[in-house]
Every structure is written in C-alpha cells, then in structure tokens.
C-alpha cells in the first residue's frame, strides 16, 4: 500500500477519534448549558434582574468557548483528511481509462453483492437487491447471516448465552476431536469475568466450578490466571496483574472471533470478498491509470493487452497464500510444474527449464545470468504455504 494511502487512513482514524471526543464534549456542554438555563429561569422567577446577563457571560466565556474549540479541532482534522485524500487519489482522473472488457457471470456477481449486504447486516437493502436481480435461492442465502447477526447482536449487549449455545451445537466442527473448543472456553472465561466484576467472587467461583472442568487439559494455565483474578476482585482492574483479562475490548474480540468462526463454518472468508476486491482495486487504480496514460502517449491501448507488462504490488494485507510465478513463462507453479533452484540461485519452473534446455541432460545457460546448469541436476524448491 502506498505511503499516501497509509497517511489518508491514519488521518481518517484521527477524524473518527476527534468526532467521538467532540460529540461527547458537546453533549456534556449542552447538558450543563441546559442546567444553567433552568437555574437562570428560576432566578428570574424569583426576581433576580441580573440572571440573564450573568447566564450569557458564563456561557460565552466557558461552555460555548469549549464547544467552539472542540468543533474547530474536528474541522481541522477533517481538512487534513481532505488534503490527504487529494494526495492519495486523483479525484479528477477518468477511471474508465483503466477498465478492460472482462467476461464474468452476472448471477455470480449478484450473489457476491447480496452476500456482502447480508454479511453487513443490511437485510432490507439486500432483500430489495435480491428481488430486483431475481437471484435464486434467496432464503437459503439469507438464513445463515440472520443467525450470525442474531448472536452478534446479543454479544454486543453483553449476553453470551446464544454464543455459548452456538459453540456447543457446533463442537464437532470447531474442534478436531469433537471436544469443547478453545472458542467455547473463551466464552466461558468472559462469562466468568463478567460475573466476577458484576456479582462478586462467590458467583464467579461457582460458575468456574460448573463450567471449567472440561477445559482443564488444554487450558489449565488460562484457568489459573482466571482464578488469580479472584484475589484482586476489589481493586481497579488497571492496577492488577490481570488487566489484560479485564479489558473492555475483550467483548469486541469475542464478537470478531465468533464472526470469524461462523463465517468459516459457512465456507466464507472472514473478510467480505467484495470489500477486499474493491480495496485491492483502489490500490491498483493509480498505477493502472499511469500505465494507460503512458500507453496512450505511444499510441497503444491498455484494453488490448492480454496481460500487464509489470506486476502491481498490492501489499501484504492482500496476500492470503503464497504463490510462485515463473519469471520466464509467467505461469504459476504447480505439482506438475514445480519451481527449481539453479546453481546461480535464480528460480524457474520446470517446464520453462525444459523448453530452454530441450533435454534433461543438456547444459543450458540461465536466462538471467551467464551461469550454466543441467535440468537433471537442479534442486526442487518447496514453499510450505504453496498449494
């Protein structure tokens, strides 16, 4: 990902934080201002003639000034974000120049869009889209996401009951041997901590005795740490050795883990394929537009290219599995066409080597340096993550 895009993302994060702080500050100031107005109204009713001027002076010198300062900081962050976006993206560029005619299955694309909307919880919009696109099997497509968001909503309300029930029902799929899964233990651990902070040590200890038994073989160390929390139940969580266990972010982590596990059982990736595709396209668009401009200047057309003359680096966040592409043939390696290491440390796929050498016992020169090699005397390379 380019540095300009990273800068824009950083500025966007700052705007979100400033917006939350500004919203909370303005809301607090408004509450105080309303209380001041009510107090001044009572003073006026009691006959105080200076109540209104005093209210105006206090508001202008304190609360209104504080709200103005907060909004100015927010607007300053928004202006910085706008400038960062201008640097990251050419908003005046004609993106159509980077387009090529591609044959695709329209129904498959419609299904991807509908799944994205259901995944995001936009059920009304997704239902409208499915109806207009006449997408078959809409009910079967919708049902698993209804169940997913029902449980997620309960987790956001700090109710782990439905998530625990889901984990117990899917033990056979979540754990290789069908025993209680690590995710199920995390849910019980969070339930234990919630009882500890809300109902006291007795309730938490009773819960642990009832539910932690099946997990002692795999999670004894974690259970021991949870038991240690009992000794610090009356202290501020931040002042204990178990501050990480009592962090409020654990609810968000559990919600994300549930969504990841549920999507996996549904045969879906955790990240929306549509969102990933659009994000990758936004990274690839600037170099594609630059290439189209250079080719147009030399009388060529990008749409006529069967493949790009160079590789576009999207960044590690878009690498989901390792691949090796032969630098000669541009073909991806496979079990029938594995990568081979030459004595000069250059790597080619086997089929490319045989085409160059024309025989397994014939000496050939590496296409990238003068060093010679023989096809039958090369080392097979195995990448652990390459299929």
C-alpha contacts under 8 A as a table, 3 or more apart, distances in Angstrom:
res1	aa1	res2	aa2	distance
1	X	5	X	6.68
1	X	6	X	6.92
1	X	283	X	6.56
1	X	313	X	7.63
1	X	314	X	5.84
1	X	315	X	5.07
2	X	5	X	5.39
2	X	6	X	6.41
2	X	283	X	7.72
3	X	6	X	4.99
3	X	7	X	6.09
4	X	7	X	5.05
4	X	8	X	6.25
4	X	84	X	6.99
4	X	87	X	6.35
4	X	88	X	4.75
5	X	8	X	4.99
5	X	9	X	6.20
5	X	84	X	7.89
5	X	85	X	7.62
5	X	88	X	5.15
6	X	9	X	5.05
6	X	10	X	6.20
7	X	10	X	5.06
7	X	11	X	6.21
7	X	84	X	6.57
8	X	11	X	5.08
8	X	12	X	6.10
8	X	81	X	6.18
8	X	84	X	4.96
8	X	85	X	5.71
8	X	88	X	6.87
9	X	12	X	4.98
9	X	13	X	6.25
10	X	13	X	5.12
10	X	14	X	6.34
11	X	14	X	4.99
11	X	15	X	6.21
11	X	77	X	7.22
11	X	80	X	6.88
11	X	81	X	5.19
11	X	84	X	7.36
12	X	15	X	5.06
12	X	16	X	6.35
12	X	81	X	6.11
13	X	16	X	5.17
13	X	17	X	6.41
14	X	17	X	5.14
14	X	18	X	6.08
14	X	77	X	6.99
15	X	18	X	5.02
15	X	19	X	5.93
15	X	74	X	6.79
15	X	77	X	5.56
15	X	78	X	6.18
15	X	81	X	7.53
16	X	19	X	5.11
16	X	20	X	6.34
17	X	20	X	5.27
17	X	21	X	6.26
18	X	21	X	5.09
18	X	22	X	5.82
18	X	73	X	7.43
18	X	74	X	5.59
18	X	77	X	7.49
19	X	22	X	5.06
19	X	23	X	5.90
19	X	74	X	6.24
20	X	23	X	5.13
20	X	24	X	6.15
21	X	24	X	5.22
21	X	25	X	6.03
22	X	25	X	5.07
22	X	26	X	5.97
22	X	67	X	7.93
22	X	70	X	5.39
22	X	71	X	6.40
22	X	74	X	6.90
23	X	26	X	5.27
23	X	27	X	6.06
24	X	27	X	5.18
24	X	28	X	6.18
25	X	28	X	5.13
25	X	29	X	6.13
25	X	67	X	7.11
25	X	70	X	7.36
26	X	29	X	5.00
26	X	30	X	6.04
26	X	67	X	5.58
26	X	70	X	7.64
27	X	30	X	5.12
27	X	31	X	6.29
28	X	31	X	5.20
28	X	32	X	6.37
29	X	32	X	5.08
29	X	33	X	6.03
29	X	63	X	5.79
29	X	64	X	7.86
29	X	66	X	7.86
29	X	67	X	6.97
30	X	33	X	4.89
30	X	34	X	6.06
31	X	34	X	5.21
31	X	35	X	6.29
32	X	35	X	5.06
32	X	36	X	6.20
32	X	63	X	7.93
33	X	36	X	4.98
33	X	37	X	6.18
33	X	59	X	7.19
33	X	63	X	7.09
34	X	37	X	5.08
34	X	38	X	6.23
35	X	38	X	5.18
35	X	39	X	6.19
36	X	39	X	5.04
36	X	40	X	6.12
36	X	55	X	7.06
37	X	40	X	5.06
37	X	41	X	6.10
37	X	55	X	7.19
38	X	41	X	5.02
38	X	42	X	6.36
39	X	42	X	5.19
39	X	43	X	6.36
40	X	43	X	4.94
40	X	44	X	6.13
40	X	51	X	5.44
40	X	52	X	6.52
40	X	55	X	6.74
41	X	44	X	5.12
41	X	45	X	6.19
41	X	51	X	7.85
42	X	45	X	5.04
42	X	46	X	6.21
43	X	46	X	4.95
43	X	47	X	6.42
43	X	48	X	5.37
43	X	51	X	6.21
44	X	47	X	5.09
44	X	48	X	4.98
44	X	49	X	6.44
44	X	51	X	6.16
44	X	52	X	7.73
45	X	48	X	7.40
48	X	51	X	5.83
49	X	52	X	7.43
50	X	53	X	5.63
50	X	54	X	6.07
51	X	54	X	5.20
51	X	55	X	6.10
52	X	55	X	5.03
52	X	56	X	6.28
53	X	56	X	5.17
53	X	57	X	6.16
54	X	57	X	5.14
54	X	58	X	6.14
55	X	58	X	5.23
55	X	59	X	6.02
56	X	59	X	5.16
56	X	60	X	6.01
57	X	60	X	5.34
57	X	61	X	6.02
58	X	61	X	5.24
58	X	62	X	5.84
58	X	63	X	7.56
59	X	62	X	5.32
59	X	63	X	5.17
59	X	64	X	5.56
59	X	65	X	7.80
60	X	63	X	6.59
60	X	64	X	5.16
60	X	65	X	6.07
61	X	64	X	6.90
61	X	65	X	6.01
62	X	65	X	5.37
62	X	66	X	6.10
63	X	66	X	5.02
63	X	67	X	6.19
64	X	67	X	5.13
64	X	68	X	6.08
65	X	68	X	5.08
65	X	69	X	6.16
66	X	69	X	5.14
66	X	70	X	6.33
67	X	70	X	5.13
67	X	71	X	6.25
68	X	71	X	5.25
68	X	72	X	6.09
69	X	72	X	5.13
69	X	73	X	6.33
70	X	73	X	5.26
70	X	74	X	6.38
71	X	74	X	4.97
71	X	75	X	6.11
72	X	75	X	5.08
72	X	76	X	6.05
73	X	76	X	5.04
73	X	77	X	6.32
74	X	77	X	5.16
74	X	78	X	6.29
75	X	78	X	4.96
75	X	79	X	6.16
76	X	79	X	5.13
76	X	80	X	6.34
77	X	80	X	5.09
77	X	81	X	6.23
78	X	81	X	5.00
78	X	82	X	6.18
79	X	82	X	5.03
79	X	83	X	6.35
80	X	83	X	5.19
80	X	84	X	6.16
81	X	84	X	4.98
81	X	85	X	6.12
82	X	85	X	5.16
82	X	86	X	6.29
83	X	86	X	5.06
83	X	87	X	6.41
84	X	87	X	5.17
84	X	88	X	6.13
85	X	88	X	4.95
85	X	89	X	5.83
86	X	89	X	5.44
86	X	90	X	6.28
86	X	91	X	6.87
87	X	90	X	7.15
89	X	286	X	7.39
90	X	93	X	5.41
90	X	286	X	7.91
94	X	97	X	6.01
95	X	98	X	5.65
95	X	99	X	7.11
95	X	285	X	7.62
95	X	289	X	7.07
96	X	99	X	5.16
97	X	289	X	6.56
97	X	292	X	6.42
97	X	302	X	7.94
98	X	285	X	7.14
98	X	288	X	5.65
98	X	289	X	5.42
98	X	292	X	6.27
98	X	302	X	7.19
98	X	303	X	7.84
99	X	303	X	6.92
100	X	302	X	7.53
100	X	303	X	4.82
101	X	303	X	7.07
104	X	109	X	7.80
105	X	108	X	5.25
105	X	109	X	6.36
106	X	109	X	5.05
106	X	110	X	6.15
107	X	110	X	4.97
107	X	111	X	6.19
107	X	135	X	7.06
108	X	111	X	5.04
108	X	112	X	6.32
109	X	112	X	5.08
109	X	113	X	6.31
110	X	113	X	5.13
110	X	114	X	6.13
110	X	130	X	7.85
110	X	133	X	6.99
110	X	135	X	7.25
111	X	114	X	5.05
111	X	115	X	6.03
111	X	135	X	7.16
112	X	115	X	5.16
112	X	116	X	6.18
112	X	273	X	7.45
112	X	274	X	6.63
113	X	116	X	5.11
113	X	117	X	6.38
113	X	274	X	6.79
114	X	117	X	5.19
114	X	118	X	6.22
114	X	126	X	5.55
114	X	129	X	6.96
114	X	130	X	6.54
115	X	118	X	5.07
115	X	119	X	5.88
115	X	141	X	7.21
115	X	142	X	7.86
116	X	119	X	4.97
116	X	120	X	6.21
116	X	272	X	6.11
116	X	273	X	7.70
116	X	274	X	6.58
116	X	275	X	7.88
117	X	120	X	5.13
117	X	121	X	6.35
117	X	122	X	5.19
117	X	123	X	6.79
117	X	125	X	7.24
117	X	126	X	5.39
118	X	121	X	5.02
118	X	122	X	5.59
118	X	123	X	5.52
118	X	126	X	6.12
118	X	142	X	6.59
118	X	145	X	6.02
118	X	146	X	7.88
119	X	122	X	7.58
119	X	145	X	6.09
119	X	272	X	7.64
121	X	145	X	7.65
121	X	149	X	6.73
122	X	125	X	5.55
122	X	126	X	6.02
123	X	126	X	4.95
123	X	127	X	5.97
124	X	127	X	5.18
124	X	128	X	6.36
125	X	128	X	5.17
125	X	129	X	6.23
126	X	129	X	5.03
126	X	130	X	6.04
127	X	130	X	5.11
127	X	131	X	6.14
128	X	131	X	5.18
128	X	132	X	6.23
129	X	132	X	5.18
129	X	133	X	5.98
130	X	133	X	5.15
130	X	134	X	5.84
130	X	135	X	5.28
130	X	138	X	6.76
131	X	134	X	5.06
131	X	135	X	6.74
132	X	135	X	7.95
135	X	138	X	6.35
137	X	140	X	5.48
137	X	141	X	6.25
138	X	141	X	5.00
138	X	142	X	6.07
139	X	142	X	5.15
139	X	143	X	6.07
140	X	143	X	5.50
140	X	144	X	7.53
141	X	144	X	6.94
141	X	145	X	7.77
142	X	145	X	5.64
142	X	146	X	6.36
143	X	146	X	5.17
143	X	147	X	6.53
144	X	147	X	5.18
144	X	148	X	6.16
144	X	266	X	7.63
145	X	148	X	4.75
145	X	149	X	6.09
146	X	149	X	5.40
146	X	150	X	6.07
147	X	150	X	5.11
147	X	151	X	6.45
148	X	151	X	5.57
148	X	152	X	6.26
148	X	259	X	7.13
148	X	262	X	6.94
149	X	152	X	4.78
149	X	153	X	5.87
150	X	153	X	5.31
150	X	154	X	6.54
151	X	154	X	5.14
151	X	155	X	6.31
151	X	162	X	5.79
151	X	163	X	5.90
152	X	155	X	5.05
152	X	156	X	6.26
152	X	255	X	6.20
152	X	258	X	7.75
152	X	259	X	7.59
153	X	156	X	5.13
153	X	157	X	6.41
154	X	157	X	4.99
154	X	158	X	6.38
154	X	159	X	5.11
154	X	160	X	6.79
154	X	162	X	7.15
155	X	158	X	4.86
155	X	159	X	5.13
155	X	160	X	5.63
155	X	163	X	7.36
155	X	251	X	7.25
155	X	255	X	6.37
156	X	159	X	7.36
156	X	251	X	7.28
156	X	252	X	7.78
156	X	255	X	7.44
158	X	251	X	7.43
159	X	162	X	7.45
160	X	163	X	5.26
160	X	164	X	6.10
160	X	187	X	6.91
160	X	191	X	7.08
161	X	164	X	5.24
161	X	165	X	6.24
162	X	165	X	5.03
162	X	166	X	6.12
163	X	166	X	5.02
163	X	167	X	6.17
163	X	187	X	7.63
163	X	258	X	7.67
164	X	167	X	5.05
164	X	168	X	6.18
164	X	184	X	6.45
164	X	187	X	6.57
164	X	188	X	7.77
165	X	168	X	5.17
165	X	169	X	6.18
166	X	169	X	5.14
166	X	170	X	6.26
167	X	170	X	5.25
167	X	171	X	6.03
167	X	174	X	7.70
167	X	181	X	7.72
167	X	183	X	7.48
167	X	184	X	5.74
168	X	171	X	5.29
168	X	180	X	7.22
168	X	184	X	7.38
169	X	172	X	7.98
170	X	173	X	5.46
170	X	174	X	6.09
171	X	174	X	5.05
171	X	175	X	5.80
171	X	178	X	5.37
171	X	179	X	6.34
171	X	180	X	5.93
171	X	181	X	6.43
172	X	175	X	5.77
172	X	176	X	6.96
172	X	177	X	7.01
172	X	178	X	4.14
172	X	179	X	7.22
173	X	176	X	6.98
173	X	178	X	7.10
173	X	265	X	7.49
174	X	178	X	7.45
174	X	181	X	5.97
174	X	261	X	7.84
175	X	178	X	5.08
175	X	179	X	6.01
175	X	180	X	6.76
175	X	181	X	5.19
176	X	179	X	7.67
178	X	181	X	7.92
180	X	184	X	6.30
180	X	185	X	7.39
180	X	214	X	7.16
180	X	215	X	7.21
181	X	184	X	5.17
181	X	185	X	6.53
182	X	185	X	5.02
182	X	186	X	6.35
183	X	186	X	5.04
183	X	187	X	6.43
183	X	257	X	7.69
183	X	258	X	7.89
184	X	187	X	5.14
184	X	188	X	6.40
185	X	188	X	5.05
185	X	189	X	6.02
185	X	212	X	7.81
185	X	215	X	6.91
186	X	189	X	4.96
186	X	190	X	6.17
186	X	254	X	7.61
187	X	190	X	5.19
187	X	191	X	6.21
187	X	254	X	7.36
188	X	191	X	4.96
188	X	192	X	6.11
188	X	211	X	7.17
188	X	212	X	7.64
189	X	192	X	5.02
189	X	193	X	6.30
189	X	226	X	7.48
190	X	193	X	5.07
190	X	194	X	6.07
190	X	250	X	7.75
191	X	194	X	5.06
191	X	195	X	6.25
192	X	195	X	5.25
192	X	196	X	6.15
192	X	204	X	5.31
192	X	205	X	7.91
192	X	207	X	6.40
192	X	208	X	6.64
193	X	196	X	4.87
193	X	197	X	6.23
193	X	204	X	7.14
193	X	226	X	7.82
193	X	245	X	7.92
193	X	246	X	6.97
194	X	197	X	5.41
194	X	198	X	5.92
194	X	199	X	7.93
195	X	198	X	5.03
195	X	199	X	5.03
195	X	200	X	6.40
195	X	201	X	7.77
195	X	203	X	6.29
195	X	204	X	5.19
196	X	199	X	5.75
196	X	200	X	4.71
196	X	201	X	5.34
196	X	203	X	6.96
196	X	204	X	4.97
196	X	230	X	7.43
196	X	233	X	6.89
197	X	200	X	6.08
197	X	233	X	6.94
199	X	202	X	7.86
199	X	203	X	6.11
199	X	204	X	7.45
200	X	203	X	5.85
200	X	204	X	6.46
200	X	233	X	7.43
201	X	204	X	5.06
201	X	205	X	5.90
201	X	230	X	6.06
201	X	233	X	7.00
202	X	205	X	5.21
202	X	206	X	6.18
203	X	206	X	5.18
203	X	207	X	6.26
204	X	207	X	5.11
204	X	208	X	6.24
205	X	208	X	5.05
205	X	209	X	6.24
206	X	209	X	5.19
206	X	210	X	6.27
207	X	210	X	5.12
207	X	211	X	6.12
207	X	212	X	7.98
208	X	211	X	5.37
208	X	212	X	5.22
208	X	213	X	7.96
209	X	212	X	6.12
209	X	213	X	6.93
210	X	213	X	7.14
211	X	214	X	7.17
212	X	215	X	5.53
212	X	216	X	6.63
212	X	223	X	7.52
213	X	216	X	5.62
214	X	217	X	7.41
215	X	218	X	5.76
215	X	219	X	5.60
215	X	220	X	7.19
216	X	219	X	5.25
216	X	220	X	4.64
216	X	223	X	7.33
217	X	220	X	6.19
219	X	222	X	5.25
219	X	223	X	6.17
220	X	223	X	4.97
220	X	224	X	6.11
221	X	224	X	5.14
221	X	225	X	6.49
222	X	225	X	5.17
222	X	226	X	6.32
223	X	226	X	5.00
223	X	227	X	6.20
224	X	227	X	5.06
224	X	228	X	6.28
225	X	228	X	4.94
225	X	229	X	6.69
225	X	242	X	7.57
226	X	229	X	5.26
226	X	230	X	7.36
226	X	245	X	7.92
227	X	230	X	5.53
227	X	231	X	7.75
228	X	231	X	5.69
228	X	232	X	7.43
228	X	242	X	7.91
229	X	232	X	5.36
229	X	233	X	6.25
229	X	242	X	6.46
230	X	233	X	5.26
232	X	235	X	5.44
232	X	237	X	7.88
232	X	240	X	6.66
235	X	239	X	6.98
235	X	240	X	7.26
236	X	239	X	5.48
236	X	240	X	7.08
237	X	240	X	5.55
237	X	242	X	7.16
237	X	243	X	5.30
237	X	246	X	6.22
237	X	247	X	7.90
238	X	242	X	7.97
238	X	243	X	5.08
239	X	243	X	7.03
240	X	243	X	5.65
242	X	245	X	5.39
242	X	246	X	6.63
243	X	246	X	5.20
243	X	247	X	6.10
244	X	247	X	5.26
245	X	250	X	7.56
246	X	250	X	7.60
247	X	250	X	5.89
248	X	251	X	6.27
248	X	252	X	7.96
249	X	252	X	5.31
249	X	253	X	6.33
250	X	253	X	4.88
250	X	254	X	6.08
251	X	254	X	5.17
251	X	255	X	6.22
252	X	255	X	5.04
252	X	256	X	6.17
253	X	256	X	5.14
253	X	257	X	6.09
254	X	257	X	4.99
254	X	258	X	6.04
255	X	258	X	5.16
255	X	259	X	6.24
256	X	259	X	5.12
256	X	260	X	6.13
257	X	260	X	5.01
257	X	261	X	6.11
258	X	261	X	5.12
258	X	262	X	5.96
259	X	262	X	5.14
259	X	263	X	5.98
259	X	270	X	7.08
260	X	263	X	5.27
260	X	264	X	6.16
260	X	269	X	7.69
260	X	270	X	5.09
261	X	264	X	5.08
261	X	265	X	6.37
262	X	265	X	5.23
262	X	266	X	6.28
263	X	266	X	4.95
263	X	267	X	6.28
263	X	268	X	4.89
263	X	269	X	6.08
263	X	270	X	5.80
264	X	267	X	5.09
264	X	268	X	5.40
264	X	269	X	6.28
264	X	270	X	7.12
265	X	268	X	7.39
269	X	272	X	6.70
269	X	273	X	7.39
271	X	275	X	7.33
271	X	276	X	6.87
272	X	275	X	5.17
272	X	276	X	6.17
273	X	276	X	5.11
273	X	277	X	6.04
274	X	277	X	5.13
274	X	278	X	6.23
275	X	278	X	5.23
275	X	279	X	6.07
276	X	279	X	5.07
276	X	280	X	6.04
276	X	318	X	7.82
277	X	280	X	5.16
277	X	281	X	6.04
278	X	281	X	4.94
278	X	282	X	6.18
279	X	282	X	5.18
279	X	283	X	6.55
280	X	283	X	5.19
280	X	284	X	6.24
280	X	314	X	6.53
280	X	318	X	7.23
281	X	284	X	5.00
281	X	285	X	5.83
282	X	285	X	5.25
282	X	286	X	7.66
283	X	286	X	6.87
283	X	314	X	6.30
284	X	287	X	5.97
284	X	288	X	6.27
284	X	312	X	6.54
284	X	313	X	7.82
284	X	314	X	6.75
285	X	288	X	5.05
285	X	289	X	6.07
286	X	289	X	5.20
286	X	290	X	6.26
287	X	290	X	4.97
287	X	291	X	6.06
287	X	312	X	7.54
288	X	291	X	5.02
288	X	292	X	6.11
289	X	292	X	5.03
289	X	293	X	6.19
290	X	293	X	5.12
290	X	294	X	6.28
291	X	294	X	5.13
291	X	295	X	6.08
291	X	302	X	7.68
292	X	295	X	5.15
292	X	296	X	5.99
292	X	301	X	7.06
292	X	302	X	5.56
293	X	296	X	5.12
293	X	297	X	6.26
294	X	297	X	5.20
294	X	298	X	6.64
295	X	298	X	5.21
295	X	299	X	6.30
295	X	300	X	4.83
295	X	301	X	6.12
295	X	302	X	6.72
296	X	299	X	4.97
296	X	300	X	5.14
296	X	301	X	6.00
296	X	302	X	7.88
297	X	300	X	7.41
301	X	304	X	5.60
301	X	305	X	7.37
302	X	305	X	5.54
305	X	308	X	6.65
308	X	311	X	7.02
314	X	317	X	7.82
314	X	318	X	6.36
315	X	318	X	5.91
315	X	319	X	7.22
316	X	319	X	5.13
317	X	320	X	7.83
319	X	322	X	7.17
321	X	385	X	6.31
321	X	386	X	6.85
322	X	383	X	7.77
322	X	385	X	5.51
322	X	386	X	5.20
323	X	332	X	6.99
323	X	333	X	7.40
323	X	385	X	7.93
323	X	386	X	5.56
323	X	387	X	7.88
324	X	332	X	5.73
324	X	333	X	5.66
324	X	339	X	7.62
324	X	386	X	7.66
325	X	330	X	5.52
325	X	331	X	5.33
325	X	332	X	4.17
325	X	333	X	5.85
325	X	349	X	7.93
326	X	329	X	5.61
326	X	330	X	4.92
326	X	331	X	5.52
326	X	332	X	6.27
326	X	333	X	6.83
326	X	339	X	7.55
326	X	347	X	7.57
326	X	348	X	5.36
326	X	349	X	5.39
326	X	352	X	7.84
327	X	330	X	5.36
327	X	348	X	6.71
328	X	348	X	7.14
328	X	352	X	6.71
329	X	352	X	6.47
333	X	336	X	7.95
333	X	337	X	5.45
333	X	338	X	5.28
333	X	339	X	6.23
333	X	349	X	6.41
334	X	337	X	4.86
334	X	338	X	5.34
334	X	387	X	7.25
335	X	338	X	5.55
337	X	349	X	5.98
337	X	350	X	5.45
337	X	351	X	6.03
338	X	349	X	5.56
338	X	350	X	5.80
338	X	380	X	7.23
338	X	381	X	7.43
339	X	347	X	6.41
339	X	348	X	5.55
339	X	349	X	4.23
339	X	350	X	6.04
339	X	380	X	6.32
339	X	381	X	5.64
339	X	382	X	7.71
340	X	347	X	5.59
340	X	348	X	5.58
340	X	349	X	5.85
340	X	350	X	6.21
340	X	378	X	6.17
340	X	379	X	5.57
340	X	380	X	4.70
340	X	381	X	5.58
341	X	345	X	5.86
341	X	346	X	6.08
341	X	347	X	4.72
341	X	348	X	6.88
341	X	378	X	5.94
341	X	379	X	5.13
341	X	380	X	6.32
341	X	381	X	6.41
342	X	345	X	5.19
342	X	346	X	5.44
342	X	347	X	6.03
342	X	348	X	7.74
342	X	366	X	7.76
342	X	373	X	6.70
342	X	378	X	5.86
342	X	379	X	7.11
343	X	346	X	7.46
343	X	371	X	7.62
343	X	372	X	7.90
343	X	373	X	6.72
343	X	378	X	7.45
344	X	366	X	7.98
344	X	369	X	7.80
344	X	371	X	6.39
346	X	366	X	7.87
346	X	368	X	7.69
348	X	352	X	6.61
348	X	353	X	6.58
349	X	352	X	5.50
349	X	353	X	6.45
350	X	353	X	5.06
350	X	354	X	6.28
351	X	354	X	5.16
351	X	355	X	6.24
352	X	355	X	5.13
352	X	356	X	6.29
353	X	356	X	5.20
353	X	357	X	6.05
353	X	375	X	6.67
354	X	357	X	5.08
354	X	358	X	5.28
354	X	359	X	6.11
354	X	360	X	6.65
354	X	375	X	6.93
355	X	358	X	5.19
356	X	364	X	6.98
357	X	360	X	7.03
357	X	362	X	5.89
357	X	363	X	6.55
357	X	364	X	5.22
357	X	374	X	7.74
357	X	375	X	7.28
358	X	362	X	7.14
359	X	362	X	5.23
359	X	375	X	7.59
360	X	374	X	6.83
360	X	375	X	4.90
360	X	376	X	5.42
361	X	374	X	6.05
361	X	375	X	6.38
361	X	376	X	6.07
362	X	374	X	5.95
362	X	375	X	7.29
363	X	372	X	6.48
363	X	373	X	5.53
363	X	374	X	4.71
363	X	375	X	7.57
364	X	372	X	5.49
364	X	373	X	5.61
364	X	374	X	6.31
365	X	369	X	7.43
365	X	370	X	5.95
365	X	371	X	5.76
365	X	372	X	4.37
365	X	373	X	6.34
366	X	369	X	5.43
366	X	370	X	6.15
366	X	371	X	5.86
366	X	372	X	6.11
366	X	373	X	7.20
367	X	370	X	7.62
373	X	377	X	7.38
373	X	378	X	7.67
374	X	377	X	5.40
374	X	378	X	6.86
375	X	378	X	5.84
382	X	386	X	7.86
383	X	386	X	5.36
